[in-house]
């Protein structure tokens, strides 16, 4: 269940949604049975087919073997009244379906099978056989200008943007309810080639399978990387790419273990740099190792998360919204949430996954006063860092915006800061990134009797509030630019293989000549950016080439900073950004650009 509740995980906490509409679904067939896996994938669909229907009473199980040793177990699944729905061979996890009551107990006696556990306490929904692709909601274009949101100023993101907005070579995976890839503030940064659905536990790469079935994932995505285009709002790292891996099922909205496993494996295979995980894996808030079903869930999700880490993925997660001391567990009355919850006694050995797994960067929530949010979980050794999660304003499907509260909203701030770190430290190891997040964080003092530890490290805030400015400024030693900034955020269409277009900035009030390090920030939305030639035109007509055309550069968009020696030019006057498309078939527009003197 995604983490967006004040009172318990799984209850909606939307404060205000602007411009959001209902999201419809349209039925579309799954990939053809036996279709080959994507190149480089570890999935093995050769023995897996999409069933034409799911019969009532079918349950889902995780069958766990040694990695790359699943063949015998797959045969045994069929021999014991089950079918293989999906298989993640490299980590030794099979997703099996069966309506046989003693399927799990039989499979536990099979040679080579290490663990077997039911992944849910409810039947597999009929939708698993033929998942619908969520429709794209009708889109509206924002009219409001970007504003300095308190959450961004708290973590210094507004100052970080003047230094580095993040690299388009960095990808953050949003593992959630899906993302509206056509939202005005997200489409420029969205990477459809790395997006998919893992709902129901099987990879679905059909176009649009990644779209939002709620509003949660789109909101998270905006906090991470909404574009800096002069409208709406700005994400922590507006220059990086975002990808969507939908793991929420519809209509239940739940995030089952097989879905999470699929998502982490996909994240590793696609080379994500960071993932954001604002959810816990249903149906158990805490999975206890002394229960065979929950032990299998623990093992399966842990293997998938470790697989992603092994591929260089930093995984960031929300700590949860129970106002619960994760280091002193005693009871749980909310699970299982897919059937009838029961009151049960638990211990600290019982873990919420993936958030409490080793290696996860777990995030607690603070409010605008830099105090722990009333709903945020906490615990000694359980919290890595803290970030704003109260009344956070971000994107929602259909081109709208809204405010939500929860550790779900805190976690993407940290994912965004991590993306900035990767942008300026592309060779950093996961250990380096975790260390930088910790050492660069701003200390927060305990102000509550339940808060224990020191100002530098405590059970409420971990290492402290993340610092976006420090992430892009060599640990905070490099100050942000102090020059005067002039910006034009008006859109200018760029015709295909047409005449050059211009966007003007009138500079006034600057004494003398322009600097030798005139900074030119360009944000252009355009498919196949190699078609574009970009020049800066000084007030006297002198042209400075910023970017030449390239027939080999097929990537989308130009989001870049250029430095121009304009010291011979008078600063005041009309400066122009000249853009021309010199090849056929691709179009776009100047989104915004600015000069820093």
C-alpha positions as CSV (number, residue, x, y, z in Angstrom):
1,X,0.0,0.0,0.0
2,X,1.3,3.4,-0.8
3,X,2.3,5.6,2.1
4,X,0.0,8.6,2.2
5,X,-1.9,8.4,5.4
6,X,-1.9,10.4,8.6
7,X,-3.6,7.7,10.6
8,X,-2.6,4.5,9.0
9,X,-0.9,3.2,5.9
10,X,-3.4,2.9,3.1
11,X,-5.9,5.8,3.7
12,X,-5.9,8.7,1.3
13,X,-4.6,12.0,2.6
14,X,-5.1,14.4,-0.3
15,X,-5.5,17.9,1.0
16,X,-6.3,19.6,-2.3
17,X,-6.3,18.5,-5.9
18,X,-6.5,21.0,-8.7
19,X,-7.3,20.1,-12.3
20,X,-7.4,16.4,-11.6
21,X,-9.9,14.2,-13.3
22,X,-11.1,10.6,-13.0
23,X,-8.8,8.1,-14.7
24,X,-10.5,5.6,-16.9
25,X,-9.1,2.3,-18.0
26,X,-9.3,0.6,-21.4
27,X,-9.0,-3.1,-21.9
28,X,-5.9,-4.2,-23.9
29,X,-4.5,-7.7,-24.2
30,X,-1.3,-8.8,-22.5
31,X,1.8,-9.5,-24.5
32,X,1.5,-12.7,-26.6
33,X,2.2,-15.9,-24.8
34,X,5.8,-16.9,-25.1
35,X,7.0,-13.5,-26.4
36,X,10.7,-13.1,-25.9
37,X,12.0,-11.0,-23.0
38,X,13.6,-7.7,-23.7
39,X,17.3,-7.8,-24.5
40,X,19.4,-8.1,-21.4
41,X,16.4,-9.0,-19.3
42,X,16.6,-11.8,-16.7
43,X,13.0,-12.8,-17.2
44,X,12.3,-16.1,-18.7
45,X,8.9,-16.1,-20.3
46,X,9.6,-19.1,-22.6
47,X,7.8,-21.3,-20.1
48,X,5.3,-18.7,-19.1
49,X,2.0,-17.9,-20.9
50,X,-0.6,-15.4,-20.0
51,X,-3.7,-17.3,-19.0
52,X,-6.9,-16.4,-20.8
53,X,-8.7,-16.1,-17.4
54,X,-8.1,-16.5,-13.7
55,X,-10.5,-18.9,-12.0
56,X,-12.0,-18.0,-8.7
57,X,-10.1,-19.4,-5.7
58,X,-6.7,-18.9,-7.4
59,X,-4.0,-17.8,-5.0
60,X,-0.5,-16.5,-5.7
61,X,2.7,-18.0,-4.2
62,X,6.4,-17.2,-4.1
63,X,8.5,-20.3,-4.8
64,X,12.1,-19.7,-3.9
65,X,15.1,-21.7,-5.1
66,X,18.8,-21.0,-5.5
67,X,19.5,-18.3,-8.1
68,X,19.5,-19.6,-11.7
69,X,18.2,-23.0,-10.6
70,X,14.5,-22.8,-11.1
71,X,13.9,-25.5,-13.8
72,X,13.1,-28.3,-11.4
73,X,10.8,-26.2,-9.3
74,X,8.9,-25.0,-12.4
75,X,8.2,-28.6,-13.3
76,X,7.1,-29.3,-9.7
77,X,4.7,-26.4,-9.8
78,X,2.8,-28.0,-12.6
79,X,3.0,-31.5,-11.1
80,X,1.4,-30.1,-7.9
81,X,-1.6,-28.4,-9.4
82,X,-0.1,-25.0,-10.1
83,X,1.1,-22.9,-13.0
84,X,4.1,-20.6,-13.4
85,X,2.8,-17.0,-13.9
86,X,6.2,-15.3,-13.9
87,X,9.8,-16.2,-13.1
88,X,12.8,-14.2,-12.0
89,X,15.5,-16.8,-12.6
90,X,18.6,-14.8,-11.7
91,X,17.3,-14.4,-8.1
92,X,15.6,-17.7,-7.9
93,X,12.0,-16.5,-7.4
94,X,9.0,-18.0,-9.2
95,X,5.5,-16.6,-9.0
96,X,3.1,-19.5,-9.1
97,X,-0.7,-19.6,-9.2
98,X,-2.8,-22.5,-7.8
99,X,-6.2,-23.2,-6.5
100,X,-5.1,-26.3,-4.7
101,X,-5.4,-25.9,-0.9
102,X,-2.2,-27.8,0.0
103,X,-0.1,-26.5,-2.9
104,X,2.4,-24.7,-0.6
105,X,2.9,-27.6,1.7
106,X,3.5,-30.0,-1.2
107,X,6.0,-27.6,-2.9
108,X,8.0,-27.2,0.3
109,X,9.0,-30.9,0.0
110,X,10.4,-30.5,-3.5
111,X,14.1,-31.0,-3.8
112,X,15.8,-27.6,-4.6
113,X,12.9,-25.5,-3.2
114,X,14.1,-23.4,-0.3
115,X,10.9,-21.6,0.7
116,X,7.3,-21.3,-0.4
117,X,4.8,-18.7,0.8
118,X,1.4,-17.3,-0.2
119,X,2.0,-13.7,-1.4
120,X,-1.6,-12.6,-0.5
121,X,-4.5,-13.8,1.6
122,X,-7.0,-13.0,-1.2
123,X,-7.7,-14.5,-4.6
124,X,-5.6,-13.4,-7.6
125,X,-7.9,-10.8,-9.3
126,X,-9.4,-11.6,-12.7
127,X,-7.6,-8.5,-14.1
128,X,-4.3,-10.3,-13.8
129,X,-5.1,-12.3,-16.9
130,X,-5.8,-9.3,-19.1
131,X,-4.6,-6.1,-17.4
132,X,-6.1,-2.9,-18.8
133,X,-3.9,-0.1,-19.9
134,X,-4.8,3.1,-17.9
135,X,-6.0,5.8,-20.2
136,X,-4.3,9.2,-20.5
137,X,-6.5,11.7,-18.8
138,X,-7.4,14.9,-20.6
139,X,-4.6,17.4,-20.2
140,X,-4.7,21.0,-19.1
141,X,-1.8,23.5,-19.5
142,X,-0.9,25.3,-16.3
143,X,-1.3,29.1,-16.3
144,X,0.3,29.8,-12.9
145,X,3.9,30.7,-12.7
146,X,6.4,28.7,-10.6
147,X,6.5,29.7,-7.0
148,X,9.1,29.1,-4.3
149,X,7.5,26.3,-2.4
150,X,8.5,26.0,1.3
151,X,9.5,22.3,0.9
152,X,12.0,23.2,-1.8
153,X,13.5,26.2,0.2
154,X,13.8,24.0,3.3
155,X,16.2,21.7,1.6
156,X,17.9,24.4,-0.5
157,X,16.7,23.1,-3.8
158,X,15.8,26.6,-5.0
159,X,19.5,27.6,-4.5
160,X,20.7,24.3,-6.0
161,X,19.0,25.0,-9.3
162,X,21.3,28.0,-9.8
163,X,24.2,25.6,-9.7
164,X,23.0,22.4,-11.3
165,X,19.5,21.1,-12.1
166,X,20.7,17.6,-12.6
167,X,21.8,15.5,-15.6
168,X,19.5,14.1,-18.2
169,X,21.8,11.0,-18.1
170,X,20.5,10.2,-14.6
171,X,17.2,8.3,-14.3
172,X,15.0,8.0,-11.2
173,X,12.5,5.2,-11.2
174,X,9.1,5.9,-9.6
175,X,7.9,2.6,-8.3
176,X,4.3,3.5,-7.4
177,X,0.7,3.7,-8.7
178,X,2.0,4.9,-12.1
179,X,2.9,8.3,-13.6
180,X,1.0,10.6,-16.0
181,X,3.6,10.8,-18.7
182,X,1.8,13.5,-20.6
183,X,1.5,16.0,-17.7
184,X,2.9,19.4,-18.8
185,X,5.5,19.5,-16.0
186,X,6.6,15.8,-16.5
187,X,6.5,15.0,-20.2
188,X,9.9,16.7,-21.0
189,X,11.7,14.5,-18.4
190,X,9.7,11.2,-18.8
191,X,11.5,8.2,-20.3
192,X,9.0,5.8,-21.8
193,X,11.7,3.4,-22.9
194,X,12.5,2.6,-19.3
195,X,8.9,2.5,-18.0
196,X,6.5,-0.5,-17.6
197,X,3.9,-2.1,-15.3
198,X,4.7,-4.8,-12.8
199,X,1.1,-5.0,-11.4
200,X,0.0,-8.6,-10.7
201,X,3.7,-9.7,-10.7
202,X,4.5,-9.9,-14.4
203,X,6.4,-7.4,-16.5
204,X,4.1,-5.5,-19.0
205,X,6.0,-3.2,-21.3
206,X,3.0,-2.2,-23.5
207,X,2.9,1.5,-24.2
208,X,1.0,3.2,-21.4
209,X,1.0,0.3,-19.0
210,X,3.0,2.6,-16.6
211,X,0.3,5.3,-16.4
212,X,-1.2,6.3,-13.1
213,X,-4.2,4.4,-11.7
214,X,-4.5,6.9,-8.8
215,X,-2.8,10.3,-8.2
216,X,0.0,9.2,-5.9
217,X,2.7,8.2,-8.3
218,X,2.3,11.4,-10.4
219,X,2.6,13.5,-7.3
220,X,5.8,11.7,-6.3
221,X,7.2,12.1,-9.8
222,X,6.7,15.9,-9.7
223,X,8.5,16.3,-6.4
224,X,11.5,14.5,-7.9
225,X,11.8,16.0,-11.4
226,X,9.0,18.4,-12.5
227,X,10.6,20.5,-15.2
228,X,11.8,24.0,-14.5
229,X,9.8,25.6,-17.3
230,X,8.3,28.7,-15.7
231,X,4.9,27.1,-15.0
232,X,3.4,25.0,-12.3
233,X,6.1,23.8,-9.9
234,X,9.7,22.6,-10.0
235,X,11.0,19.3,-8.8
236,X,14.2,18.8,-6.7
237,X,16.2,17.7,-9.8
238,X,14.4,19.2,-12.8
239,X,17.1,18.2,-15.2
240,X,17.0,14.4,-14.6
241,X,14.9,11.8,-16.2
242,X,12.0,9.9,-14.5
243,X,10.7,6.5,-15.4
244,X,7.5,4.9,-14.1
245,X,7.2,1.3,-12.9
246,X,3.6,0.8,-11.9
247,X,3.2,-1.8,-9.1
248,X,-0.2,-0.9,-7.8
249,X,-3.0,-3.2,-8.9
250,X,-6.4,-2.1,-10.1
251,X,-9.0,-2.0,-8.7
252,X,-7.5,-2.9,-5.2
253,X,-4.7,-0.3,-5.4
254,X,-2.5,-2.8,-3.5
255,X,1.3,-3.4,-3.9
256,X,1.8,-7.2,-3.6
257,X,5.2,-8.8,-3.1
258,X,5.5,-10.2,-6.6
259,X,4.8,-6.8,-8.0
260,X,7.6,-5.3,-5.9
261,X,10.0,-8.1,-6.9
262,X,9.3,-7.5,-10.6
263,X,9.8,-3.7,-10.2
264,X,13.2,-4.0,-8.5
265,X,14.5,-6.5,-11.0
266,X,13.3,-4.3,-13.8
267,X,15.0,-1.3,-12.2
268,X,18.3,-3.2,-12.1
269,X,17.9,-4.4,-15.7
270,X,17.1,-0.9,-17.0
271,X,20.0,0.7,-15.2
272,X,18.1,3.2,-13.0
273,X,20.3,5.3,-10.8
274,X,17.8,5.8,-8.1
275,X,14.4,4.4,-7.2
276,X,11.7,6.0,-5.0
277,X,9.5,3.6,-3.0
278,X,6.7,5.4,-1.3
279,X,4.8,2.3,-0.2
280,X,5.0,-0.9,1.8
281,X,4.5,-4.3,0.3
282,X,1.0,-5.6,0.9
283,X,-0.7,-7.4,2.5
284,X,1.4,-7.4,5.7
285,X,2.5,-4.1,7.3
286,X,5.3,-6.2,8.9
287,X,6.5,-9.5,7.7
288,X,7.6,-11.9,10.4
289,X,10.3,-14.6,9.7
290,X,8.6,-17.2,11.9
291,X,5.7,-17.3,9.5
292,X,6.3,-19.4,6.4
293,X,4.4,-17.1,4.1
294,X,5.9,-13.9,5.4
295,X,9.4,-15.4,5.5
296,X,9.1,-16.1,1.7
297,X,8.0,-12.5,1.1
298,X,10.9,-11.2,3.1
299,X,13.4,-13.4,1.2
300,X,11.9,-12.7,-2.3
301,X,11.7,-8.9,-1.9
302,X,15.2,-8.8,-0.3
303,X,16.7,-10.7,-3.2
304,X,15.1,-8.4,-5.8
305,X,16.2,-5.3,-3.9
306,X,19.7,-6.6,-3.6
307,X,19.7,-7.5,-7.3
308,X,18.9,-3.8,-8.1
309,X,21.7,-2.7,-5.8
310,X,24.0,-5.0,-7.5
311,X,23.3,-3.2,-10.7
312,X,24.1,0.1,-9.1
313,X,20.7,1.3,-8.1
314,X,20.2,3.4,-4.9
315,X,16.8,2.6,-3.4
316,X,15.1,5.3,-1.4
317,X,11.9,4.6,0.7
318,X,9.3,6.2,2.9
319,X,9.4,5.2,6.6
320,X,5.7,5.0,7.0
321,X,2.8,6.9,8.5
322,X,1.9,5.1,11.7
323,X,3.7,7.4,14.1
324,X,5.2,4.1,15.1
325,X,8.6,3.3,16.8
326,X,10.0,0.9,14.3
327,X,12.8,0.0,16.7
328,X,10.3,-1.2,19.4
329,X,7.6,-3.3,17.7
330,X,5.0,-5.0,19.7
331,X,1.7,-5.3,17.8
332,X,0.0,-4.9,14.5
333,X,-3.8,-4.6,14.0
334,X,-3.8,-3.5,10.3
335,X,-2.8,-6.8,8.6
336,X,-3.5,-8.5,6.3
337,X,-5.1,-5.6,4.5
338,X,-6.4,-7.6,1.5
339,X,-8.8,-9.6,3.6
340,X,-9.7,-9.3,7.4
341,X,-7.0,-7.7,9.6
342,X,-6.2,-9.4,12.9
343,X,-4.6,-8.3,16.1
344,X,-1.2,-9.9,16.4
345,X,1.9,-9.7,18.5
346,X,5.1,-9.0,16.6
347,X,8.7,-8.4,17.4
348,X,11.6,-6.3,16.0
349,X,12.4,-9.3,13.7
350,X,9.3,-8.4,11.8
351,X,10.1,-6.0,9.0
352,X,8.1,-3.7,6.7
353,X,9.4,-4.2,3.2
354,X,11.1,-2.9,1.3
355,X,11.7,0.1,3.7
356,X,13.4,-1.8,6.5
357,X,15.6,-4.0,4.3
358,X,19.4,-3.4,4.5
359,X,20.6,-0.9,2.0
360,X,17.4,1.1,1.7
361,X,17.6,4.8,2.4
362,X,14.6,5.2,4.7
363,X,13.1,8.7,5.1
364,X,11.1,10.2,7.8
365,X,8.9,13.3,7.4
366,X,9.2,16.8,8.8
367,X,6.8,19.7,8.6
368,X,7.5,23.3,7.6
369,X,8.9,24.0,11.1
370,X,11.5,21.3,10.7
371,X,9.8,19.1,13.3
372,X,8.8,15.5,12.8
373,X,5.4,15.2,11.2
374,X,2.7,13.9,13.5
375,X,2.2,10.8,11.4
376,X,5.8,9.9,10.6
377,X,7.3,6.6,11.8
378,X,10.7,6.8,13.6
379,X,13.2,4.5,15.3
380,X,16.8,4.2,16.3
381,X,18.7,2.8,13.4
382,X,15.6,2.9,11.2
383,X,15.8,6.4,9.7
384,X,18.6,7.5,7.4
385,X,17.5,11.1,6.7
386,X,14.5,13.4,6.9
387,X,12.7,15.6,4.4
388,X,9.5,17.7,4.1
389,X,6.4,15.6,3.8
390,X,3.6,17.9,5.2
391,X,1.3,19.6,2.7
392,X,3.6,19.1,-0.3
393,X,2.4,20.7,-3.5
394,X,3.1,18.7,-6.7
395,X,1.7,17.3,-9.9
396,X,-1.4,15.2,-10.3
397,X,-2.8,13.5,-13.5
398,X,-4.3,15.6,-16.2
399,X,-2.0,18.6,-15.9
400,X,-3.2,19.5,-12.4
401,X,-1.5,20.1,-9.1
402,X,-2.4,19.3,-5.5
403,X,-1.1,19.0,-2.0
404,X,-0.5,15.7,-0.1
405,X,1.0,14.8,3.2
406,X,2.9,11.6,4.2
407,X,6.3,10.1,4.3
408,X,5.4,9.2,0.7
409,X,5.9,12.9,0.0
410,X,9.2,13.1,2.0
411,X,10.9,10.2,0.3
412,X,10.9,11.7,-3.3
413,X,12.7,14.8,-2.0
414,X,15.5,12.5,-1.0
415,X,15.4,10.6,-4.3
416,X,15.7,14.0,-6.0
417,X,18.7,15.0,-3.9
418,X,20.3,11.6,-4.6
419,X,19.7,12.2,-8.3
420,X,21.6,15.5,-8.0
421,X,24.4,13.7,-6.2
422,X,24.7,11.2,-9.1
423,X,24.6,14.1,-11.6
424,X,27.7,15.7,-10.2
425,X,29.4,12.5,-9.0
426,X,28.6,10.0,-11.9
427,X,31.2,7.5,-10.7
428,X,30.1,7.5,-7.1
429,X,29.4,4.1,-5.5
430,X,26.2,3.4,-3.5
431,X,28.3,3.7,-0.4
432,X,29.5,7.1,-1.5
433,X,26.0,8.3,-2.2
434,X,24.7,7.1,1.2
435,X,27.6,8.7,2.9
436,X,27.1,12.1,1.1
437,X,23.4,12.1,1.9
438,X,24.3,11.6,5.5
439,X,27.3,13.9,5.9
440,X,25.7,16.8,3.9
441,X,22.4,16.6,5.8
442,X,21.5,19.5,8.1
443,X,21.3,18.5,11.8
444,X,17.8,18.7,13.5
445,X,17.5,19.0,17.2
446,X,15.2,16.7,19.2
447,X,12.2,18.5,20.6
448,X,10.0,15.6,21.7
449,X,10.3,13.3,24.7
450,X,10.2,10.3,22.3
451,X,13.2,11.6,20.4
452,X,16.5,10.1,21.5
453,X,20.1,10.4,20.3
454,X,22.1,13.4,19.5
455,X,21.5,16.5,17.3
456,X,23.8,14.9,14.7
457,X,22.1,11.5,14.8
458,X,18.7,10.7,16.4
459,X,15.8,8.4,16.0
460,X,13.4,11.0,14.5
461,X,15.6,12.5,11.8
462,X,18.5,10.1,11.4
463,X,21.4,12.2,10.1
464,X,19.1,15.2,9.5
465,X,17.3,17.1,6.8
466,X,18.7,16.5,3.3
467,X,20.5,19.4,1.6
468,X,20.1,19.8,-2.2
469,X,22.5,22.7,-2.4
470,X,25.3,20.8,-0.7
471,X,24.7,17.9,-3.1
472,X,25.6,20.1,-6.1
473,X,28.2,22.3,-4.4
474,X,31.0,19.9,-3.4
475,X,29.6,19.4,0.1
476,X,28.6,23.0,0.3
477,X,32.1,24.5,-0.2
478,X,31.2,26.0,-3.5
479,X,28.8,29.0,-3.2
480,X,25.9,29.3,-5.7
481,X,26.2,32.0,-8.4
482,X,25.5,35.5,-7.1
483,X,25.0,37.2,-10.4
484,X,21.9,38.9,-11.7
485,X,19.6,36.5,-13.5
486,X,17.3,37.3,-16.5
487,X,14.9,34.7,-17.8
488,X,12.3,34.2,-20.6
489,X,9.8,31.4,-19.9
490,X,7.5,32.0,-22.9
491,X,7.2,28.9,-25.3
492,X,8.4,29.4,-28.8
493,X,7.6,26.7,-31.4
494,X,10.4,25.3,-33.5
495,X,9.3,24.4,-37.0
496,X,10.5,21.2,-38.6
497,X,13.4,21.8,-41.0
498,X,12.3,25.5,-41.0
499,X,13.6,29.0,-40.4
500,X,15.4,29.9,-37.2
501,X,13.3,31.1,-34.3
502,X,14.2,33.6,-31.6
503,X,13.5,34.1,-27.9
504,X,14.5,37.5,-26.5
505,X,15.8,38.6,-23.1
506,X,16.1,42.3,-22.4
507,X,19.0,43.0,-20.0
508,X,19.1,46.2,-18.0
509,X,20.7,47.6,-14.9
510,X,24.0,45.8,-15.4
511,X,27.1,48.0,-15.4
512,X,29.7,47.6,-18.1
513,X,30.3,44.5,-20.2
514,X,29.0,41.0,-19.8
515,X,31.3,38.6,-17.9
516,X,33.8,36.2,-19.4
517,X,31.8,33.4,-17.8
518,X,28.3,34.4,-18.9
519,X,26.0,31.5,-18.0
520,X,23.3,30.5,-20.5
521,X,20.8,27.9,-19.3
522,X,18.7,26.4,-22.0
523,X,15.5,24.2,-21.7
524,X,14.2,23.0,-25.1
525,X,11.7,20.3,-25.5
526,X,12.4,18.5,-28.8
527,X,12.6,14.9,-30.0
528,X,16.0,14.0,-31.7
529,X,17.8,17.0,-30.3
530,X,20.6,16.4,-32.8
531,X,18.5,18.3,-35.3
532,X,19.0,21.5,-33.5
533,X,21.6,24.3,-33.9
534,X,21.6,26.8,-31.0
535,X,23.3,30.2,-30.9
536,X,23.4,33.1,-28.4
537,X,23.0,36.4,-30.2
538,X,24.5,39.4,-28.4
539,X,22.9,42.9,-28.6
540,X,25.3,43.9,-31.3
541,X,24.4,40.9,-33.4
542,X,27.5,38.8,-32.6
543,X,26.6,35.1,-32.6
544,X,28.1,32.6,-30.1
545,X,27.5,28.9,-31.0
546,X,26.2,27.0,-28.1
547,X,25.3,23.7,-29.9
548,X,25.9,22.3,-33.3
549,X,23.7,19.7,-35.1
550,X,24.5,16.0,-34.9
551,X,23.0,13.2,-36.9
552,X,24.0,10.7,-34.2
553,X,22.3,12.5,-31.2
554,X,18.9,10.8,-31.0
555,X,18.1,11.8,-27.4
556,X,15.2,14.0,-26.5
557,X,15.4,17.6,-25.3
558,X,18.2,20.1,-24.6
559,X,18.4,20.9,-20.9
560,X,21.9,22.3,-20.5
561,X,24.1,25.1,-19.2
562,X,26.6,26.8,-21.4
563,X,29.4,29.2,-20.5
564,X,30.2,32.0,-23.0
565,X,33.1,34.5,-22.9
566,X,31.1,37.6,-23.7
567,X,33.5,40.0,-22.1
568,X,33.7,42.2,-25.2
569,X,29.9,42.7,-25.3
570,X,28.0,45.5,-23.5
571,X,25.7,43.7,-21.0
572,X,22.6,45.9,-21.4
573,X,20.4,45.3,-24.4
574,X,18.4,42.6,-26.1
575,X,20.0,39.1,-26.1
576,X,18.5,36.4,-28.3
577,X,18.5,32.7,-28.2
578,X,18.5,31.5,-31.8
579,X,17.3,27.9,-32.5
580,X,17.0,26.2,-35.9
581,X,15.9,22.7,-36.8
582,X,18.1,21.6,-39.7
583,X,16.6,18.1,-40.3
584,X,13.2,16.6,-41.1
585,X,10.7,14.7,-39.0
586,X,11.1,16.0,-35.4
587,X,9.6,19.1,-33.7
588,X,9.5,20.9,-30.4
589,X,9.7,24.2,-28.7
590,X,11.9,26.5,-26.6
591,X,10.6,26.0,-23.1
592,X,12.6,28.6,-21.3
593,X,16.1,30.0,-21.1
594,X,18.0,32.4,-18.9
595,X,21.2,34.4,-18.6
596,X,23.2,34.8,-15.4
597,X,25.6,37.8,-15.3
